Amino acid sequence: MEKTIKPSSGWLLLTLMFVLFAGGAALLLMGYFVLGIILTFLALLFVSPGLIAVEPNSSRVMTLFGTYTGTIKDSGFFYTNPFYTKKKVSLRAVTLDVPSIKVNDKQGNPIMIGAVVTYRVSDTFKAAFAVENYPEFVKIQSETAMRKLAGMYSYDNWEDGAAILTLRSSFDEVNHQLALEIGERLHIAGIEVIEARINNLAYATEIAQAMLQRQQATAIVAARSTIVEGAVGMVEMALDHLSRRGIIELDDEKKAAMVSNLLVVLCGDRNAQPVVNTGTLHQ
């Protein structure tokens, strides 16, 4: 468990170190070699190793002969036990760009997915001693969480029409779930996930063209359905107006011909070419 320690200021000991060095040099120049060496040795062995500078949003994990003694989280210049082993652990937020990897979605379709993860160390003891290399641990666990997330959702609802949440349309929910998945894996290392979001999502190369054609075909069918529905309504309205106003009396055969011609004109993908009939309707 993390334990925070408050070391003493190092400025007084820094002054003492300079005094010892100056005194040792002076004694050596005066010929008192033993005393000069002792003063210099004291400065190098007991004063200089204990001086430490801690930057803002940084920390030092202190161990004494293999035993964890505490963590310095305050910024400043301090003096600690010169026999402490000091390990630097940053408390700054770090943004990790997880490269795109090929995974399978819920429907088994191969997709490419990548993410951006922002994290920081919340427990220096776990970060320093629970895992071997916590930045590499974060990267690997983030990739593992992405693989699991992709298997939980469909890419879209083209194949799974009942899907409410998909990778493509439900970004907020999916990103929240991704952050939870990564956070659970990084808890052992004392890492807090600030944000996790998908920044790259696409079908894999081998099926991308087929999926694009499927989407285009679906869009064309939907557009055609709308056109036909509108055309039938217009034909119905035209026949109704002709009948109510008594402009022309049409038997079933003529109505069928008129409906056919109107549907061809309204539903065709090209502009209709007018043809002038100089004879009767039956010629």
Beta strands, then each sheet from edge to edge (+ up, - down):
strand 1: 8-9
strand 2: 51-54
strand 3: 58-64
strand 4: 67-72
strand 5: 76-79
strand 6: 85-90
strand 7: 94-104
strand 8: 110-121
strand 9: 191-203
sheet 1: 1+ 5- 2+
sheet 2: 4+ 3- 6+
sheet 3: 7+ 8- 9+
end
